[in-house]
Amino acid sequence: MKIELDDLSRAQIHALLEEHLRDMRAQSPPESVHALDLDRLRRPEISFWSAWEGPLLLGCGALKELDASHGEVKSMRTPAALRGRGAGRAMLAHIIATARARGYQRLSLETGAQPAFQPAQQLYASVGFTVCGPFGDYAPDPNSVFMTLRL
């Protein structure tokens, strides 16, 4: 598996992000969908990576700088048909390593509270993320679970 910085130009990335947005909209009410579209993922404070096995896209993830000491995990996704291959865990490890290399003291994320998000919550907890309150621009939301990791 190769994880690379991605410029968001490839059709496979567009399709995966569209799958991600469709799924988030199906799982959560509109005001609780915090997934980023292509334009917002291209902002300078966001780094976006993709994971590949040859020509096969296994997943993606992003890191948003909230401030000089705090980052946010964004857009973690593996295609539904390719889950269980370790791409999510590898991408998360890459994001954590990048956050540490940048000198962040804390890495946070928002995920859904619905049962469909339980596997994601378990993945994050397995590497040390703990439930916390809202951070950044987030407000309390019964459809969101906020998690953080001290680096």
DSSP file (Angstrom, degrees, kcal/mol; ACC not computed):
  #  RESIDUE AA STRUCTURE BP1 BP2  ACC     N-H-->O    O-->H-N    N-H-->O    O-->H-N    TCO  KAPPA ALPHA  PHI   PSI    X-CA   Y-CA   Z-CA
    1    1 A M              0   0    0      0, 0.0     2,-0.5     0, 0.0    52,-0.2   0.000 360.0 360.0 360.0 133.0    0.0    0.0    0.0
    2    2 A K  E     -A   52   0A   0     50,-3.0    50,-2.7    52,-0.1     2,-0.5  -0.963 360.0-160.1-117.0 125.1    1.3    3.4   -1.0
    3    3 A I  E     +A   51   0A   0     -2,-0.5     2,-0.3    48,-0.2    48,-0.2  -0.908  20.9 175.8-102.7 127.6    0.0    6.6    0.7
    4    4 A E  E     -A   50   0A   0     46,-2.6    46,-2.4    -2,-0.5     2,-0.2  -0.968  39.4-102.4-135.2 148.6    0.7    9.8   -1.2
    5    5 A L  E     -A   49   0A   0     -2,-0.3     2,-0.4    44,-0.2    44,-0.3  -0.500  48.2-149.5 -61.9 132.8   -0.1   13.4   -1.0
    6    6 A D        -     0   0    0     42,-3.1    42,-0.4    -2,-0.2    -1,-0.0  -0.878  24.4-155.4-118.8 141.5   -3.0   13.9   -3.4
    7    7 A D        -     0   0    0     -2,-0.4    -1,-0.1    35,-0.0    42,-0.1   0.346  42.9-122.0 -94.2   5.9   -4.0   16.9   -5.6
    8    8 A L  S    S+     0   0    0     40,-0.1    34,-0.1     1,-0.1    33,-0.0   0.777  79.4 117.0  63.3  29.3   -7.6   15.8   -5.8
    9    9 A S        +     0   0    0      4,-0.0     2,-0.2     5,-0.0    -1,-0.1   0.639  43.4  96.7-101.3 -16.2   -7.6   15.7   -9.6
   10   10 A R  S  > S-     0   0    0      1,-0.1     4,-2.0     4,-0.0     3,-0.4  -0.496  72.2-131.3 -85.5 145.7   -8.2   12.0  -10.3
   11   11 A A  H  > S+     0   0    0      1,-0.2     4,-2.5     2,-0.2     5,-0.2   0.835 106.8  59.0 -59.7 -35.2  -11.7   10.6  -11.1
   12   12 A Q  H  > S+     0   0    0      1,-0.2     4,-2.2     2,-0.2    -1,-0.2   0.894 106.5  47.8 -63.1 -38.5  -11.2    7.8   -8.5
   13   13 A I  H  > S+     0   0    0     -3,-0.4     4,-2.7     2,-0.2     5,-0.2   0.923 110.7  51.3 -66.8 -44.2  -10.8   10.4   -5.8
   14   14 A H  H  X S+     0   0    0     -4,-2.0     4,-2.1     1,-0.2    -2,-0.2   0.919 111.1  48.2 -58.8 -44.2  -13.8   12.3   -6.9
   15   15 A A  H  X S+     0   0    0     -4,-2.5     4,-2.3     2,-0.2    -1,-0.2   0.908 112.1  48.6 -64.7 -42.1  -15.9    9.1   -6.9
   16   16 A L  H  X S+     0   0    0     -4,-2.2     4,-2.3     1,-0.2    -2,-0.2   0.912 112.4  47.8 -65.7 -41.8  -14.8    8.1   -3.4
   17   17 A L  H  X S+     0   0    0     -4,-2.7     4,-2.6     2,-0.2    -1,-0.2   0.859 110.6  51.7 -68.2 -33.6  -15.5   11.6   -2.0
   18   18 A E  H  X S+     0   0    0     -4,-2.1     4,-2.6    -5,-0.2    -2,-0.2   0.902 109.5  50.1 -67.1 -40.3  -18.9   11.6   -3.6
   19   19 A E  H  X S+     0   0    0     -4,-2.3     4,-2.5     2,-0.2    -2,-0.2   0.921 111.0  50.8 -59.1 -43.8  -19.6    8.2   -2.0
   20   20 A H  H  X S+     0   0    0     -4,-2.3     4,-2.6     1,-0.2    -2,-0.2   0.937 111.8  45.2 -60.3 -49.6  -18.5    9.7    1.3
   21   21 A L  H  X S+     0   0    0     -4,-2.6     4,-2.4     2,-0.2    -1,-0.2   0.904 112.7  51.1 -63.9 -41.9  -20.7   12.7    1.0
   22   22 A R  H  X S+     0   0    0     -4,-2.6     4,-1.7     1,-0.2    -1,-0.2   0.927 112.6  46.8 -59.4 -45.1  -23.7   10.6   -0.1
   23   23 A D  H  X S+     0   0    0     -4,-2.5     4,-1.8     2,-0.2    -2,-0.2   0.911 111.4  50.0 -65.5 -43.1  -23.2    8.2    2.9
   24   24 A M  H  X S+     0   0    0     -4,-2.6     4,-2.0     1,-0.2    -1,-0.2   0.907 111.7  49.0 -62.5 -40.6  -22.8   11.1    5.4
   25   25 A R  H  < S+     0   0    0     -4,-2.4    -1,-0.2     1,-0.2    -2,-0.2   0.816 111.5  49.9 -68.6 -30.2  -26.0   12.7    4.1
   26   26 A A  H  < S+     0   0    0     -4,-1.7    -1,-0.2    -5,-0.2    -2,-0.2   0.797 116.6  41.2 -76.0 -28.5  -27.9    9.4    4.3
   27   27 A Q  H  < S+     0   0    0     -4,-1.8    -2,-0.2    -5,-0.1    -1,-0.2   0.751 117.9  37.2 -90.2 -27.2  -26.7    8.8    7.9
   28   28 A S  S  < S-     0   0    0     -4,-2.0     5,-0.1    -5,-0.2    -1,-0.1  -0.901  84.7-100.6-131.4 151.5  -27.1   12.3    9.4
   29   29 A P    >   -     0   0    0      0, 0.0     3,-2.3     0, 0.0     4,-0.3  -0.354  47.6-103.0 -65.1 155.7  -29.4   15.3    9.2
   30   30 A P  G >  S+     0   0    0      0, 0.0     3,-1.4     0, 0.0    -2,-0.0   0.838 120.5  54.9 -52.2 -40.5  -28.1   18.1    7.0
   31   31 A E  G 3  S+     0   0    0      1,-0.3     0, 0.0     3,-0.0     0, 0.0   0.629 108.2  51.4 -71.0 -10.8  -27.0   20.3    9.9
   32   32 A S  G <  S+     0   0    0     -3,-2.3     2,-0.7    -8,-0.1    -1,-0.3   0.317  81.2 104.5-107.7   6.7  -24.9   17.4   11.2
   33   33 A V    <   +     0   0    0     -3,-1.4    -8,-0.0    -4,-0.3   111,-0.0  -0.811  35.3 166.2 -91.4 113.9  -23.0   16.6    8.0
   34   34 A H        +     0   0    0     -2,-0.7    -1,-0.1     2,-0.1     2,-0.1   0.234  28.4 128.9-112.4  11.0  -19.4   18.0    8.4
   35   35 A A        -     0   0    0    -14,-0.1     2,-0.3   -15,-0.1    -2,-0.0  -0.407  56.7-124.4 -67.2 144.4  -17.8   16.2    5.5
   36   36 A L        -     0   0    0     -2,-0.1     2,-0.1     1,-0.1   -15,-0.1  -0.706  14.6-139.5 -95.3 141.0  -15.9   18.5    3.1
   37   37 A D     >  -     0   0    0     -2,-0.3     4,-2.1     1,-0.1     5,-0.2  -0.312  39.7 -88.1 -84.9 178.1  -16.5   18.7   -0.6
   38   38 A L  H  > S+     0   0    0      1,-0.2     4,-1.0     2,-0.2    -1,-0.1   0.894 125.5  51.7 -56.7 -44.6  -13.6   19.0   -3.2
   39   39 A D  H >4 S+     0   0    0      1,-0.2     3,-0.6     2,-0.2    -1,-0.2   0.918 112.0  45.5 -61.9 -43.1  -13.4   22.8   -3.0
   40   40 A R  H >4 S+     0   0    0      1,-0.2     3,-1.1     2,-0.2    -1,-0.2   0.813 108.3  57.4 -72.7 -27.9  -13.1   22.9    0.8
   41   41 A L  H 3< S+     0   0    0     -4,-2.1    -1,-0.2     1,-0.2    -2,-0.2   0.699  99.0  62.2 -71.8 -18.0  -10.5   20.0    0.7
   42   42 A R  T << S+     0   0    0     -4,-1.0    -1,-0.2    -3,-0.6    -2,-0.2   0.419  75.9 121.1 -86.9   1.3   -8.4   22.2   -1.6
   43   43 A R  S X  S-     0   0    0     -3,-1.1     3,-1.9     1,-0.1    -3,-0.0  -0.326  75.3-116.0 -66.0 149.9   -8.0   24.9    1.1
   44   44 A P  T 3  S+     0   0    0      0, 0.0    -1,-0.1     0, 0.0    -3,-0.0   0.746 111.4  60.6 -63.2 -24.8   -4.4   25.7    2.1
   45   45 A E  T 3  S+     0   0    0     19,-0.1    20,-2.7    20,-0.0     2,-0.5   0.437  95.5  79.6 -81.4   2.8   -4.8   24.6    5.7
   46   46 A I  E <   - B   0  64A   0     -3,-1.9     2,-0.4    18,-0.2    18,-0.2  -0.938  58.4-165.4-117.9 131.0   -5.7   21.0    4.5
   47   47 A S  E     - B   0  63A   0     16,-2.5    16,-2.5    -2,-0.5     2,-0.4  -0.943  14.3-162.5-107.6 135.0   -3.4   18.2    3.4
   48   48 A F  E     - B   0  62A   0     -2,-0.4   -42,-3.1   -42,-0.4     2,-0.3  -0.967   7.0-173.9-124.7 132.8   -5.1   15.4    1.6
   49   49 A W  E     -AB   5  61A   0     12,-3.1    12,-1.9    -2,-0.4     2,-0.3  -0.895   8.8-156.7-123.8 154.1   -3.7   11.9    1.0
   50   50 A S  E     -AB   4  60A   0    -46,-2.4   -46,-2.6    -2,-0.3     2,-0.4  -0.945  11.7-140.1-125.6 151.7   -4.8    8.8   -0.9
   51   51 A A  E     -AB   3  59A   0      8,-2.7     7,-3.0    -2,-0.3     8,-1.2  -0.945  24.6-175.3-114.9 131.3   -3.9    5.2   -0.3
   52   52 A W  E     -AB   2  57A   0    -50,-2.7   -50,-3.0    -2,-0.4     2,-0.4  -0.927  29.0-163.8-130.2 147.5   -3.2    2.9   -3.4
   53   53 A E  E >  S- B   0  56A   0      3,-2.3     3,-1.9    -2,-0.3    -2,-0.0  -0.880  80.7 -56.6-123.8  95.2   -2.5   -0.7   -4.1
   54   54 A G  T 3  S-     0   0    0     -2,-0.4   -52,-0.1     1,-0.3    -1,-0.0  -0.544 121.8 -18.3  62.9-128.9   -1.3   -0.4   -7.7
   55   55 A P  T 3  S+     0   0    0      0, 0.0     2,-0.5     0, 0.0    -1,-0.3   0.471 116.6 103.9 -85.3   0.0   -4.1    1.3   -9.6
   56   56 A L  E <   -B   53   0A   0     -3,-1.9    -3,-2.3     1,-0.0     2,-0.6  -0.723  67.8-138.9 -91.0 121.2   -6.7    0.5   -6.9
   57   57 A L  E     +B   52   0A   0     -2,-0.5    -5,-0.2    -5,-0.2     3,-0.1  -0.682  23.3 177.0 -78.7 116.8   -7.8    3.3   -4.6
   58   58 A L  E     -     0   0A   0     -7,-3.0     2,-0.3    -2,-0.6    -6,-0.2   0.653  54.7 -50.5 -96.4 -18.7   -8.0    1.9   -1.1
   59   59 A G  E     -B   51   0A   0     -8,-1.2    -8,-2.7    19,-0.2    -1,-0.3  -0.978  44.2-129.0 168.1 179.3   -8.9    5.1    0.8
   60   60 A C  E     +BC  50  77A   0     17,-2.4    17,-2.2    -2,-0.3     2,-0.3  -0.957  15.6 175.0-150.8 167.2   -8.2    8.7    1.7
   61   61 A G  E     -B   49   0A   0    -12,-1.9   -12,-3.1    -2,-0.3     2,-0.3  -0.961  11.2-151.6-169.3 160.9   -7.8   11.0    4.6
   62   62 A A  E     -BC  48  74A   0     12,-2.8    12,-2.5    -2,-0.3     2,-0.4  -0.947   7.9-145.9-141.2 159.7   -7.0   14.6    5.4
   63   63 A L  E     -BC  47  73A   0    -16,-2.5   -16,-2.5    -2,-0.3     2,-0.5  -0.992  14.3-163.5-128.9 121.5   -5.4   16.7    8.1
   64   64 A K  E     -BC  46  72A   0      8,-2.9     8,-2.6    -2,-0.4     2,-0.7  -0.906  17.7-133.5-106.3 129.3   -6.7   20.3    8.7
   65   65 A E  E     + C   0  71A   0    -20,-2.7     6,-0.2    -2,-0.5     3,-0.1  -0.737  24.5 176.6 -82.4 117.5   -4.6   22.7   10.7
   66   66 A L  E    S-     0   0A   0      4,-2.4     2,-0.3    -2,-0.7     5,-0.2   0.847  70.5 -30.8 -85.5 -40.5   -6.8   24.4   13.3
   67   67 A D  E >  S- C   0  70A   0      3,-1.8     3,-1.1     0, 0.0    -1,-0.4  -0.908  83.1 -70.5-160.7-175.0   -3.9   26.3   14.8
   68   68 A A  T 3  S+     0   0    0     -2,-0.3     3,-0.1     1,-0.3    -3,-0.0   0.654 131.8  29.2 -63.7 -15.8   -0.1   25.8   15.3
   69   69 A S  T 3  S+     0   0    0     35,-0.2    36,-2.5     1,-0.1    37,-1.8   0.371 113.1  65.0-123.1   3.4   -0.7   23.1   17.9
   70   70 A H  E <   +Cd  67 106A   0     -3,-1.1    -4,-2.4    34,-0.2    -3,-1.8  -0.984  52.9 180.0-139.6 125.5   -4.0   21.5   17.0
   71   71 A G  E     -Cd  65 107A   0     35,-2.2    37,-2.7    -2,-0.4     2,-0.4  -0.811  16.0-141.4-119.1 162.7   -5.0   19.5   13.9
   72   72 A E  E     -Cd  64 108A   0     -8,-2.6    -8,-2.9    -2,-0.3     2,-0.4  -0.989  14.1-131.5-126.7 131.8   -8.2   17.8   12.8
   73   73 A V  E     +C   63   0A   0     35,-2.6    37,-0.5    -2,-0.4     2,-0.3  -0.675  37.7 176.1 -76.1 129.4   -8.6   14.5   11.0
   74   74 A K  E     +C   62   0A   0    -12,-2.5   -12,-2.8    -2,-0.4   -39,-0.1  -0.932  46.2  12.5-133.7 156.5  -11.0   14.9    8.0
   75   75 A S  E     +     0   0A   0     -2,-0.3     2,-0.5   -14,-0.2    -1,-0.1   0.746  64.0 172.9  54.3  35.7  -12.3   12.9    5.2
   76   76 A M  E     +     0   0A   0    -15,-0.2     2,-0.3   -14,-0.1   -15,-0.2  -0.656  18.0 151.8 -72.9 122.6  -11.3    9.4    6.4
   77   77 A R  E     -C   60   0A   0    -17,-2.2   -17,-2.4    -2,-0.5   -60,-0.0  -0.973  32.0-172.7-156.7 137.8  -12.9    7.0    3.9
   78   78 A T        -     0   0    0     -2,-0.3   -19,-0.2   -19,-0.2     5,-0.1  -0.980  45.5 -97.6-121.9 143.7  -12.4    3.6    2.4
   79   79 A P    >   -     0   0    0      0, 0.0     3,-2.1     0, 0.0     4,-0.3  -0.328  32.6-121.6 -58.8 140.3  -14.6    2.4   -0.4
   80   80 A A  G >  S+     0   0    0      1,-0.3     3,-0.9     2,-0.2    -3,-0.0   0.855 112.1  53.0 -52.0 -39.2  -17.4    0.1    1.0
   81   81 A A  G 3  S+     0   0    0      1,-0.2    -1,-0.3     0, 0.0     0, 0.0   0.608 111.0  46.6 -74.8 -11.2  -16.2   -2.8   -1.2
   82   82 A L  G X  S+     0   0    0     -3,-2.1     3,-0.7   -24,-0.1     5,-0.3   0.165  78.7 130.1-119.0  17.6  -12.6   -2.6    0.0
   83   83 A R  T <   +     0   0    0     -3,-0.9   -24,-0.0    -4,-0.3    -3,-0.0  -0.339  56.8  44.0 -71.8 155.2  -13.0   -2.3    3.8
   84   84 A G  T 3  S+     0   0    0     -2,-0.0    -1,-0.2     0, 0.0    -2,-0.0   0.514  79.5 104.0  91.5   5.8  -11.0   -4.6    6.0
   85   85 A R  S <  S-     0   0    0     -3,-0.7    -2,-0.1   -27,-0.1   -27,-0.0   0.434  94.9-107.6 -97.8  -1.3   -7.7   -4.3    4.2
   86   86 A G  S  > S+     0   0    0    -28,-0.1     4,-2.4     3,-0.0     5,-0.2   0.504  82.6 124.6  91.3   4.1   -6.1   -2.0    6.7
   87   87 A A  H  > S+     0   0    0     -5,-0.3     4,-2.7     2,-0.2     5,-0.2   0.901  73.7  50.8 -66.1 -39.8   -6.2    1.2    4.6
   88   88 A G  H  > S+     0   0    0      2,-0.2     4,-2.5     1,-0.2    -1,-0.2   0.932 112.8  45.3 -62.8 -45.6   -8.1    3.2    7.3
   89   89 A R  H  > S+     0   0    0      2,-0.2     4,-2.3     1,-0.2    -1,-0.2   0.902 114.4  49.1 -64.6 -41.2   -5.7    2.2   10.0
   90   90 A A  H  X S+     0   0    0     -4,-2.4     4,-2.1     2,-0.2    -2,-0.2   0.910 112.2  48.3 -65.2 -41.9   -2.7    3.0    7.8
   91   91 A M  H  X S+     0   0    0     -4,-2.7     4,-2.5     2,-0.2    -2,-0.2   0.919 111.2  50.1 -65.0 -43.1   -4.1    6.3    6.8
   92   92 A L  H  X S+     0   0    0     -4,-2.5     4,-2.6     1,-0.2    -2,-0.2   0.912 109.8  50.6 -62.3 -42.2   -4.8    7.2   10.4
   93   93 A A  H  X S+     0   0    0     -4,-2.3     4,-2.5     1,-0.2    -1,-0.2   0.894 110.6  50.6 -61.5 -39.4   -1.2    6.3   11.4
   94   94 A H  H  X S+     0   0    0     -4,-2.1     4,-2.3     2,-0.2    -2,-0.2   0.915 111.0  47.7 -64.5 -43.5    0.1    8.5    8.5
   95   95 A I  H  X S+     0   0    0     -4,-2.5     4,-2.5     2,-0.2    -2,-0.2   0.915 112.5  49.0 -64.8 -43.3   -2.1   11.4    9.7
   96   96 A I  H  X S+     0   0    0     -4,-2.6     4,-2.4     2,-0.2    -2,-0.2   0.925 111.6  49.3 -62.3 -44.8   -1.0   11.0   13.3
   97   97 A A  H  X S+     0   0    0     -4,-2.5     4,-2.4     1,-0.2    -2,-0.2   0.899 111.8  48.9 -62.1 -40.6    2.7   10.8   12.3
   98   98 A T  H  X S+     0   0    0     -4,-2.3     4,-1.9     2,-0.2    -1,-0.2   0.914 109.7  51.6 -65.1 -42.7    2.3   14.0   10.1
   99   99 A A  H  <>S+     0   0    0     -4,-2.5     5,-2.3     1,-0.2     4,-0.4   0.907 111.6  47.3 -60.7 -42.2    0.6   15.8   13.0
  100  100 A R  H ><5S+     0   0    0     -4,-2.4     3,-1.5     1,-0.2    -2,-0.2   0.922 109.9  52.6 -64.3 -43.7    3.5   14.9   15.3
  101  101 A A  H 3<5S+     0   0    0     -4,-2.4    -1,-0.2     1,-0.3    -2,-0.2   0.825 106.9  53.5 -62.7 -30.9    6.1   15.9   12.7
  102  102 A R  T 3<5S-     0   0    0     -4,-1.9    -1,-0.3    -5,-0.2    -2,-0.2   0.547 119.0-113.4 -79.7  -7.0    4.3   19.3   12.4
  103  103 A G  T < 5 +     0   0    0     -3,-1.5    -3,-0.2    -4,-0.4    -2,-0.1   0.638  57.0 162.5  85.1  14.3    4.6   19.7   16.2
  104  104 A Y      < -     0   0    0     -5,-2.3    -1,-0.2    -6,-0.2   -34,-0.2  -0.384  29.2-159.7 -64.0 145.8    0.9   19.6   17.0
  105  105 A Q  S    S+     0   0    0    -36,-2.5    46,-2.8     1,-0.2     2,-0.3   0.603  75.0  29.2 -97.0 -17.6    0.1   18.9   20.6
  106  106 A R  E     -dE  70 150A   0    -37,-1.8   -35,-2.2    44,-0.3     2,-0.4  -0.999  57.4-164.4-148.1 143.9   -3.4   17.6   19.9
  107  107 A L  E     +dE  71 149A   0     42,-2.3    42,-2.5    -2,-0.3     2,-0.3  -0.999  20.3 178.9-128.9 127.9   -5.3   15.9   17.1
  108  108 A S  E     -dE  72 148A   0    -37,-2.7   -35,-2.6    -2,-0.4     2,-0.3  -0.780   6.7-176.0-126.7 169.0   -9.1   15.9   17.1
  109  109 A L  E     - E   0 147A   0     38,-2.3    38,-2.3    -2,-0.3     2,-0.4  -0.986  19.0-137.8-158.3 161.1  -12.0   14.7   15.0
  110  110 A E  E     + E   0 146A   0    -37,-0.5     2,-0.3    -2,-0.3    36,-0.2  -0.991  28.6 165.0-122.2 134.4  -15.7   14.6   14.6
  111  111 A T  E     - E   0 145A   0     34,-2.5    34,-3.3    -2,-0.4     6,-0.0  -0.886  40.2 -79.6-138.6 172.1  -17.6   11.5   13.6
  112  112 A G  E     - E   0 144A   0     -2,-0.3    32,-0.3    32,-0.2     9,-0.1  -0.311  19.6-145.9 -76.2 158.5  -21.2   10.4   13.7
  113  113 A A        +     0   0    0     30,-1.7    31,-0.1    -2,-0.0    -1,-0.1   0.549  67.8 104.4 -95.6 -11.8  -23.1    9.1   16.7
  114  114 A Q  S >  S-     0   0    0     29,-0.4     3,-2.2     1,-0.1     4,-0.3  -0.262  88.2-104.6 -71.1 158.5  -25.2    6.7   14.8
  115  115 A P  G >  S+     0   0    0      0, 0.0     3,-1.8     0, 0.0    -1,-0.1   0.795 117.0  67.7 -54.4 -30.8  -24.5    2.9   14.8
  116  116 A A  G 3  S+     0   0    0      1,-0.3     4,-0.2     2,-0.1    -3,-0.0   0.743  98.2  53.5 -62.2 -21.6  -23.0    3.0   11.3
  117  117 A F  G <> S+     0   0    0     -3,-2.2     4,-2.4     1,-0.2    -1,-0.3   0.426  79.0  97.5 -93.4   0.0  -20.2    5.1   12.7
  118  118 A Q  H <> S+     0   0    0     -3,-1.8     4,-2.6    -4,-0.3     5,-0.2   0.899  80.2  53.4 -58.5 -43.5  -19.3    2.6   15.5
  119  119 A P  H  > S+     0   0    0      0, 0.0     4,-2.2     0, 0.0    -1,-0.2   0.903 110.2  48.3 -59.3 -38.6  -16.4    1.0   13.5
  120  120 A A  H  > S+     0   0    0     -4,-0.2     4,-2.5     2,-0.2     5,-0.2   0.935 111.0  50.1 -65.4 -45.1  -14.9    4.4   12.9
  121  121 A Q  H  X S+     0   0    0     -4,-2.4     4,-2.6     1,-0.2    -1,-0.2   0.899 110.8  50.2 -59.4 -40.4  -15.2    5.2   16.6
  122  122 A Q  H  X S+     0   0    0     -4,-2.6     4,-2.1     2,-0.2    -1,-0.2   0.898 109.1  51.3 -65.7 -40.4  -13.5    1.9   17.5
  123  123 A L  H  X S+     0   0    0     -4,-2.2     4,-0.7    -5,-0.2    -2,-0.2   0.952 112.7  45.4 -60.2 -49.2  -10.7    2.5   15.1
  124  124 A Y  H ><>S+     0   0    0     -4,-2.5     5,-2.1     1,-0.2     3,-1.0   0.919 113.3  49.3 -62.6 -43.7  -10.0    5.9   16.6
  125  125 A A  H ><5S+     0   0    0     -4,-2.6     3,-1.6     1,-0.2    -1,-0.2   0.849 101.5  64.7 -63.7 -33.3  -10.2    4.6   20.2
  126  126 A S  H 3<5S+     0   0    0     -4,-2.1    -1,-0.2     1,-0.3    -2,-0.2   0.720 105.4  44.2 -65.9 -20.1   -7.9    1.8   19.3
  127  127 A V  T <<5S-     0   0    0     -3,-1.0    -1,-0.3    -4,-0.7    -2,-0.2   0.303 132.6 -86.0-106.5   8.3   -5.0    4.3   18.7
  128  128 A G  T < 5S+     0   0    0     -3,-1.6    22,-0.3     1,-0.3    -3,-0.2   0.407  75.3 145.0 110.3  -2.2   -5.8    6.4   21.8
  129  129 A F      < -     0   0    0     -5,-2.1     2,-0.3    -6,-0.2    -1,-0.3  -0.456  29.3-163.8 -66.1 141.3   -8.4    8.9   20.8
  130  130 A T  E     -F  148   0A   0     18,-2.6    18,-2.6    -2,-0.1     2,-0.1  -0.914  27.8 -93.1-125.1 154.3  -10.9    9.6   23.6
  131  131 A V  E     +F  147   0A   0     -2,-0.3    16,-0.3    16,-0.2     2,-0.2  -0.403  53.5 163.5 -66.2 139.1  -14.3   11.3   23.6
  132  132 A C  E     -F  146   0A   0     14,-2.7    14,-0.6    -2,-0.1     3,-0.1  -0.795  37.6 -84.8-141.9-178.5  -14.2   15.0   24.2
  133  133 A G        -     0   0    0     -2,-0.2    -1,-0.1     1,-0.2    12,-0.0  -0.297  65.6 -62.3 -83.9 176.8  -16.4   18.1   23.8
  134  134 A P        -     0   0    0      0, 0.0     2,-0.3     0, 0.0    -1,-0.2  -0.241  56.7-168.6 -58.4 149.8  -16.8   20.1   20.7
  135  135 A F    >   +     0   0    0      4,-0.1     3,-2.3    -3,-0.1    -3,-0.0  -0.837  48.6   3.6-133.5 169.2  -13.6   21.9   19.4
  136  136 A G  T 3  S-     0   0    0     -2,-0.3   -70,-0.0     1,-0.3     0, 0.0  -0.268 131.2 -20.0  55.5-130.3  -12.9   24.5   16.8
  137  137 A D  T 3  S+     0   0    0      2,-0.0    -1,-0.3     0, 0.0     2,-0.1   0.364 106.3 118.4 -91.9   3.8  -16.1   25.8   15.2
  138  138 A Y    <   -     0   0    0     -3,-2.3     3,-0.0     1,-0.0   -28,-0.0  -0.371  48.0-155.5 -72.6 150.7  -18.2   22.8   16.2
  139  139 A A        -     0   0    0      1,-0.1    -4,-0.1    -2,-0.1    -2,-0.0  -0.833  40.3 -75.7-115.8 159.4  -21.2   23.1   18.5
  140  140 A P        +     0   0    0      0, 0.0    -1,-0.1     0, 0.0    -7,-0.0  -0.294  57.7 175.8 -53.3 138.8  -22.7   20.4   20.7
  141  141 A D    >   -     0   0    0      3,-0.2     3,-1.9     1,-0.1    -3,-0.0  -0.943  35.2-146.1-152.2 122.4  -24.7   18.0   18.5
  142  142 A P  T 3  S+     0   0    0      0, 0.0    -1,-0.1     0, 0.0  -110,-0.0   0.669 103.5  57.0 -66.0 -13.4  -26.4   14.8   19.5
  143  143 A N  T 3  S+     0   0    0    -31,-0.1   -30,-1.7   -30,-0.1   -29,-0.4   0.389 100.1  73.6 -95.0   2.3  -25.5   13.4   16.0
  144  144 A S  E <   -E  112   0A   0     -3,-1.9     2,-0.4   -32,-0.3   -32,-0.2  -0.897  58.0-160.4-119.9 147.0  -21.8   13.9   16.5
  145  145 A V  E     -E  111   0A   0    -34,-3.3   -34,-2.5    -2,-0.3     2,-0.4  -0.998  16.0-155.8-118.7 126.4  -19.1   12.3   18.6
  146  146 A F  E     -EF 110 132A   0    -14,-0.6   -14,-2.7    -2,-0.4     2,-0.3  -0.860  14.9-179.9-104.0 137.0  -16.0   14.4   19.2
  147  147 A M  E     -EF 109 131A   0    -38,-2.3   -38,-2.3    -2,-0.4     2,-0.3  -0.952   6.0-169.6-136.2 153.6  -12.7   12.7   19.9
  148  148 A T  E     -EF 108 130A   0    -18,-2.6   -18,-2.6    -2,-0.3     2,-0.4  -0.979  10.3-156.7-144.5 156.3   -9.2   13.9   20.7
  149  149 A L  E     -E  107   0A   0    -42,-2.5   -42,-2.3    -2,-0.3     2,-0.4  -0.993  17.3-138.1-134.5 123.5   -5.6   12.5   21.0
  150  150 A R  E      E  106   0A   0     -2,-0.4   -44,-0.3   -22,-0.3   -45,-0.1  -0.696 360.0 360.0 -78.2 131.5   -2.8   14.2   22.9
  151  151 A L              0   0    0    -46,-2.8   -45,-0.2    -2,-0.4    -1,-0.1   0.416 360.0 360.0-101.2 360.0    0.4   13.9   20.9
